[in-house]
Amino acid sequence: MAKEQEKGIAAATGFGLFVPKTILQNQALLLRYWADNIEKFAQFYESGAETLQSRVEREVHRSDAA
């Protein structure tokens, strides 16, 4: 009977250690996904800012030439 209880406790402990590991892995995955999205947004924003800057510079040069 004591061996059966030990097996049950060992199984519960194993499961108890498995769940937090799975949760942490999931959180790490979500953090990586979030960071990738932030990086893509930053690249898009930077590209848009460069486009706007080049348009403004062209307009300034056109008005100076006129």
Backbone as XML, in Angstrom:
<?xml version="1.0"?>
<chain id="A" units="angstrom">
  <residue number="1" name="MET">
    <atom name="N" x="0.825" y="-1.192" z="0.000"/>
    <atom name="CA" x="0.000" y="0.000" z="0.000"/>
    <atom name="C" x="0.872" y="1.260" z="0.000"/>
  </residue>
  <residue number="2" name="ALA">
    <atom name="N" x="1.945" y="1.252" z="0.748"/>
    <atom name="CA" x="2.827" y="2.416" z="0.799"/>
    <atom name="C" x="3.476" y="2.663" z="-0.550"/>
  </residue>
  <residue number="3" name="LYS">
    <atom name="N" x="3.803" y="1.581" z="-1.266"/>
    <atom name="CA" x="4.415" y="1.744" z="-2.593"/>
    <atom name="C" x="3.433" y="2.359" z="-3.580"/>
  </residue>
  <residue number="4" name="GLU">
    <atom name="N" x="2.168" y="1.991" z="-3.461"/>
    <atom name="CA" x="1.145" y="2.564" z="-4.335"/>
    <atom name="C" x="0.991" y="4.060" z="-4.065"/>
  </residue>
  <residue number="5" name="GLN">
    <atom name="N" x="1.036" y="4.449" z="-2.807"/>
    <atom name="CA" x="0.945" y="5.866" z="-2.454"/>
    <atom name="C" x="2.163" y="6.626" z="-2.978"/>
  </residue>
  <residue number="6" name="GLU">
    <atom name="N" x="3.334" y="6.004" z="-2.891"/>
    <atom name="CA" x="4.551" y="6.655" z="-3.390"/>
    <atom name="C" x="4.463" y="6.866" z="-4.893"/>
  </residue>
  <residue number="7" name="LYS">
    <atom name="N" x="3.922" y="5.875" z="-5.612"/>
    <atom name="CA" x="3.763" y="6.010" z="-7.056"/>
    <atom name="C" x="2.805" y="7.150" z="-7.388"/>
  </residue>
  <residue number="8" name="GLY">
    <atom name="N" x="1.732" y="7.262" z="-6.616"/>
    <atom name="CA" x="0.771" y="8.338" z="-6.831"/>
    <atom name="C" x="1.383" y="9.705" z="-6.565"/>
  </residue>
  <residue number="9" name="ILE">
    <atom name="N" x="2.169" y="9.776" z="-5.498"/>
    <atom name="CA" x="2.837" y="11.044" z="-5.161"/>
    <atom name="C" x="3.865" y="11.392" z="-6.235"/>
  </residue>
  <residue number="10" name="ALA">
    <atom name="N" x="4.614" y="10.394" z="-6.692"/>
    <atom name="CA" x="5.612" y="10.631" z="-7.739"/>
    <atom name="C" x="4.936" y="11.100" z="-9.024"/>
  </residue>
  <residue number="11" name="ALA">
    <atom name="N" x="3.808" y="10.493" z="-9.359"/>
    <atom name="CA" x="3.083" y="10.895" z="-10.569"/>
    <atom name="C" x="2.561" y="12.318" z="-10.427"/>
  </residue>
  <residue number="12" name="ALA">
    <atom name="N" x="2.028" y="12.636" z="-9.276"/>
    <atom name="CA" x="1.511" y="13.991" z="-9.053"/>
    <atom name="C" x="2.636" y="15.016" z="-9.091"/>
  </residue>
  <residue number="13" name="THR">
    <atom name="N" x="3.789" y="14.654" z="-8.522"/>
    <atom name="CA" x="4.934" y="15.565" z="-8.543"/>
    <atom name="C" x="5.425" y="15.759" z="-9.975"/>
  </residue>
  <residue number="14" name="GLY">
    <atom name="N" x="5.495" y="14.665" z="-10.722"/>
    <atom name="CA" x="5.920" y="14.769" z="-12.121"/>
    <atom name="C" x="4.991" y="15.657" z="-12.921"/>
  </residue>
  <residue number="15" name="PHE">
    <atom name="N" x="3.706" y="15.488" z="-12.722"/>
    <atom name="CA" x="2.724" y="16.327" z="-13.409"/>
    <atom name="C" x="2.832" y="17.768" z="-12.930"/>
  </residue>
  <residue number="16" name="GLY">
    <atom name="N" x="3.045" y="17.936" z="-11.637"/>
    <atom name="CA" x="3.170" y="19.274" z="-11.065"/>
    <atom name="C" x="4.373" y="20.027" z="-11.596"/>
  </residue>
  <residue number="17" name="LEU">
    <atom name="N" x="5.419" y="19.326" z="-11.976"/>
    <atom name="CA" x="6.596" y="19.965" z="-12.561"/>
    <atom name="C" x="6.445" y="20.165" z="-14.070"/>
  </residue>
  <residue number="18" name="PHE">
    <atom name="N" x="5.631" y="19.327" z="-14.692"/>
    <atom name="CA" x="5.412" y="19.421" z="-16.136"/>
    <atom name="C" x="4.578" y="20.654" z="-16.494"/>
  </residue>
  <residue number="19" name="VAL">
    <atom name="N" x="3.573" y="20.947" z="-15.712"/>
    <atom name="CA" x="2.655" y="22.049" z="-16.020"/>
    <atom name="C" x="3.369" y="23.411" z="-16.026"/>
  </residue>
  <residue number="20" name="PRO">
    <atom name="N" x="4.144" y="23.765" z="-14.989"/>
    <atom name="CA" x="4.819" y="25.070" z="-15.043"/>
    <atom name="C" x="5.808" y="25.166" z="-16.206"/>
  </residue>
  <residue number="21" name="LYS">
    <atom name="N" x="6.486" y="24.064" z="-16.528"/>
    <atom name="CA" x="7.419" y="24.082" z="-17.657"/>
    <atom name="C" x="6.673" y="24.395" z="-18.947"/>
  </residue>
  <residue number="22" name="THR">
    <atom name="N" x="5.534" y="23.773" z="-19.141"/>
    <atom name="CA" x="4.727" y="24.011" z="-20.333"/>
    <atom name="C" x="4.242" y="25.456" z="-20.383"/>
  </residue>
  <residue number="23" name="ILE">
    <atom name="N" x="3.816" y="25.969" z="-19.258"/>
    <atom name="CA" x="3.348" y="27.359" z="-19.199"/>
    <atom name="C" x="4.491" y="28.320" z="-19.524"/>
  </residue>
  <residue number="24" name="LEU">
    <atom name="N" x="5.673" y="28.075" z="-18.980"/>
    <atom name="CA" x="6.818" y="28.946" z="-19.260"/>
    <atom name="C" x="7.225" y="28.884" z="-20.729"/>
  </residue>
  <residue number="25" name="GLN">
    <atom name="N" x="7.175" y="27.694" z="-21.315"/>
    <atom name="CA" x="7.495" y="27.575" z="-22.736"/>
    <atom name="C" x="6.490" y="28.350" z="-23.579"/>
  </residue>
  <residue number="26" name="ASN">
    <atom name="N" x="5.228" y="28.286" z="-23.218"/>
    <atom name="CA" x="4.193" y="29.019" z="-23.927"/>
    <atom name="C" x="4.401" y="30.529" z="-23.786"/>
  </residue>
  <residue number="27" name="GLN">
    <atom name="N" x="4.742" y="30.964" z="-22.587"/>
    <atom name="CA" x="4.988" y="32.393" z="-22.365"/>
    <atom name="C" x="6.187" y="32.869" z="-23.179"/>
  </residue>
  <residue number="28" name="ALA">
    <atom name="N" x="7.231" y="32.055" z="-23.250"/>
    <atom name="CA" x="8.408" y="32.418" z="-24.044"/>
    <atom name="C" x="8.048" y="32.519" z="-25.521"/>
  </residue>
  <residue number="29" name="LEU">
    <atom name="N" x="7.221" y="31.611" z="-25.992"/>
    <atom name="CA" x="6.778" y="31.644" z="-27.381"/>
    <atom name="C" x="5.980" y="32.913" z="-27.663"/>
  </residue>
  <residue number="30" name="LEU">
    <atom name="N" x="5.078" y="33.258" z="-26.768"/>
    <atom name="CA" x="4.284" y="34.478" z="-26.949"/>
    <atom name="C" x="5.158" y="35.728" z="-26.904"/>
  </residue>
  <residue number="31" name="LEU">
    <atom name="N" x="6.161" y="35.723" z="-26.042"/>
    <atom name="CA" x="7.077" y="36.865" z="-25.962"/>
    <atom name="C" x="7.872" y="37.024" z="-27.252"/>
  </residue>
  <residue number="32" name="ARG">
    <atom name="N" x="8.335" y="35.903" z="-27.816"/>
    <atom name="CA" x="9.055" y="35.967" z="-29.095"/>
    <atom name="C" x="8.147" y="36.493" z="-30.199"/>
  </residue>
  <residue number="33" name="TYR">
    <atom name="N" x="6.901" y="36.013" z="-30.223"/>
    <atom name="CA" x="5.933" y="36.463" z="-31.225"/>
    <atom name="C" x="5.675" y="37.958" z="-31.095"/>
  </residue>
  <residue number="34" name="TRP">
    <atom name="N" x="5.504" y="38.425" z="-29.875"/>
    <atom name="CA" x="5.269" y="39.844" z="-29.612"/>
    <atom name="C" x="6.467" y="40.680" z="-30.057"/>
  </residue>
  <residue number="35" name="ALA">
    <atom name="N" x="7.675" y="40.202" z="-29.725"/>
    <atom name="CA" x="8.883" y="40.940" z="-30.095"/>
    <atom name="C" x="9.039" y="41.000" z="-31.618"/>
  </residue>
  <residue number="36" name="ASP">
    <atom name="N" x="8.729" y="39.910" z="-32.312"/>
    <atom name="CA" x="8.805" y="39.917" z="-33.774"/>
    <atom name="C" x="7.823" y="40.925" z="-34.367"/>
  </residue>
  <residue number="37" name="ASN">
    <atom name="N" x="6.619" y="40.984" z="-33.816"/>
    <atom name="CA" x="5.633" y="41.943" z="-34.312"/>
    <atom name="C" x="6.069" y="43.381" z="-34.063"/>
  </residue>
  <residue number="38" name="ILE">
    <atom name="N" x="6.643" y="43.637" z="-32.907"/>
    <atom name="CA" x="7.146" y="44.986" z="-32.608"/>
    <atom name="C" x="8.263" y="45.360" z="-33.585"/>
  </residue>
  <residue number="39" name="GLU">
    <atom name="N" x="9.147" y="44.405" z="-33.869"/>
    <atom name="CA" x="10.251" y="44.676" z="-34.800"/>
    <atom name="C" x="9.721" y="44.957" z="-36.205"/>
  </residue>
  <residue number="40" name="LYS">
    <atom name="N" x="8.732" y="44.184" z="-36.655"/>
    <atom name="CA" x="8.142" y="44.422" z="-37.976"/>
    <atom name="C" x="7.470" y="45.787" z="-38.031"/>
  </residue>
  <residue number="41" name="PHE">
    <atom name="N" x="6.773" y="46.152" z="-36.973"/>
    <atom name="CA" x="6.129" y="47.461" z="-36.927"/>
    <atom name="C" x="7.176" y="48.568" z="-36.991"/>
  </residue>
  <residue number="42" name="ALA">
    <atom name="N" x="8.283" y="48.401" z="-36.264"/>
    <atom name="CA" x="9.343" y="49.408" z="-36.268"/>
    <atom name="C" x="9.953" y="49.551" z="-37.652"/>
  </residue>
  <residue number="43" name="GLN">
    <atom name="N" x="10.163" y="48.442" z="-38.341"/>
    <atom name="CA" x="10.712" y="48.506" z="-39.696"/>
    <atom name="C" x="9.736" y="49.205" z="-40.641"/>
  </residue>
  <residue number="44" name="PHE">
    <atom name="N" x="8.462" y="48.892" z="-40.513"/>
    <atom name="CA" x="7.447" y="49.527" z="-41.344"/>
    <atom name="C" x="7.390" y="51.024" z="-41.064"/>
  </residue>
  <residue number="45" name="TYR">
    <atom name="N" x="7.429" y="51.389" z="-39.798"/>
    <atom name="CA" x="7.381" y="52.797" z="-39.410"/>
    <atom name="C" x="8.605" y="53.533" z="-39.938"/>
  </residue>
  <residue number="46" name="GLU">
    <atom name="N" x="9.779" y="52.903" z="-39.808"/>
    <atom name="CA" x="11.020" y="53.526" z="-40.277"/>
    <atom name="C" x="10.982" y="53.720" z="-41.786"/>
  </residue>
  <residue number="47" name="SER">
    <atom name="N" x="10.495" y="52.725" z="-42.499"/>
    <atom name="CA" x="10.394" y="52.825" z="-43.954"/>
    <atom name="C" x="9.434" y="53.946" z="-44.350"/>
  </residue>
  <residue number="48" name="GLY">
    <atom name="N" x="8.315" y="54.068" z="-43.653"/>
    <atom name="CA" x="7.363" y="55.140" z="-43.938"/>
    <atom name="C" x="7.940" y="56.510" z="-43.628"/>
  </residue>
  <residue number="49" name="ALA">
    <atom name="N" x="8.716" y="56.605" z="-42.554"/>
    <atom name="CA" x="9.333" y="57.879" z="-42.188"/>
    <atom name="C" x="10.373" y="58.283" z="-43.232"/>
  </residue>
  <residue number="50" name="GLU">
    <atom name="N" x="11.128" y="57.311" z="-43.737"/>
    <atom name="CA" x="12.123" y="57.620" z="-44.773"/>
    <atom name="C" x="11.448" y="58.083" z="-46.061"/>
  </residue>
  <residue number="51" name="THR">
    <atom name="N" x="10.349" y="57.452" z="-46.414"/>
    <atom name="CA" x="9.601" y="57.849" z="-47.614"/>
    <atom name="C" x="9.081" y="59.275" z="-47.458"/>
  </residue>
  <residue number="52" name="LEU">
    <atom name="N" x="8.518" y="59.574" z="-46.318"/>
    <atom name="CA" x="8.011" y="60.920" z="-46.071"/>
    <atom name="C" x="9.148" y="61.941" z="-46.112"/>
  </residue>
  <residue number="53" name="GLN">
    <atom name="N" x="10.269" y="61.617" z="-45.521"/>
    <atom name="CA" x="11.411" y="62.531" z="-45.508"/>
    <atom name="C" x="11.901" y="62.798" z="-46.934"/>
  </residue>
  <residue number="54" name="SER">
    <atom name="N" x="11.990" y="61.762" z="-47.766"/>
    <atom name="CA" x="12.461" y="61.965" z="-49.135"/>
    <atom name="C" x="11.467" y="62.813" z="-49.934"/>
  </residue>
  <residue number="55" name="ARG">
    <atom name="N" x="10.167" y="62.631" z="-49.692"/>
    <atom name="CA" x="9.166" y="63.457" z="-50.375"/>
    <atom name="C" x="9.298" y="64.919" z="-49.962"/>
  </residue>
  <residue number="56" name="VAL">
    <atom name="N" x="9.489" y="65.152" z="-48.697"/>
    <atom name="CA" x="9.636" y="66.525" z="-48.200"/>
    <atom name="C" x="10.891" y="67.159" z="-48.795"/>
  </residue>
  <residue number="57" name="GLU">
    <atom name="N" x="11.984" y="66.415" z="-48.818"/>
    <atom name="CA" x="13.228" y="66.949" z="-49.389"/>
    <atom name="C" x="13.065" y="67.289" z="-50.863"/>
  </residue>
  <residue number="58" name="ARG">
    <atom name="N" x="12.348" y="66.429" z="-51.618"/>
    <atom name="CA" x="12.108" y="66.716" z="-53.042"/>
    <atom name="C" x="11.298" y="67.988" z="-53.216"/>
  </residue>
  <residue number="59" name="GLU">
    <atom name="N" x="10.276" y="68.163" z="-52.381"/>
    <atom name="CA" x="9.449" y="69.366" z="-52.473"/>
    <atom name="C" x="10.248" y="70.615" z="-52.126"/>
  </residue>
  <residue number="60" name="VAL">
    <atom name="N" x="11.136" y="70.505" z="-51.151"/>
    <atom name="CA" x="11.973" y="71.637" z="-50.767"/>
    <atom name="C" x="12.905" y="72.008" z="-51.925"/>
  </residue>
  <residue number="61" name="HIS">
    <atom name="N" x="13.491" y="70.998" z="-52.559"/>
    <atom name="CA" x="14.396" y="71.258" z="-53.686"/>
    <atom name="C" x="13.631" y="71.857" z="-54.857"/>
  </residue>
  <residue number="62" name="ARG">
    <atom name="N" x="12.399" y="71.396" z="-55.091"/>
    <atom name="CA" x="11.597" y="71.958" z="-56.180"/>
    <atom name="C" x="11.252" y="73.417" z="-55.914"/>
  </residue>
  <residue number="63" name="SER">
    <atom name="N" x="10.896" y="73.717" z="-54.663"/>
    <atom name="CA" x="10.549" y="75.108" z="-54.362"/>
    <atom name="C" x="11.782" y="76.007" z="-54.387"/>
  </residue>
  <residue number="64" name="ASP">
    <atom name="N" x="12.953" y="75.470" z="-54.024"/>
    <atom name="CA" x="14.184" y="76.255" z="-54.105"/>
    <atom name="C" x="14.583" y="76.503" z="-55.552"/>
  </residue>
  <residue number="65" name="ALA">
    <atom name="N" x="14.358" y="75.523" z="-56.421"/>
    <atom name="CA" x="14.716" y="75.658" z="-57.821"/>
    <atom name="C" x="13.788" y="76.617" z="-58.565"/>
  </residue>
  <residue number="66" name="ALA">
    <atom name="N" x="12.586" y="76.738" z="-58.078"/>
    <atom name="CA" x="11.610" y="77.606" z="-58.760"/>
    <atom name="C" x="11.773" y="79.036" z="-58.440"/>
  </residue>
</chain>
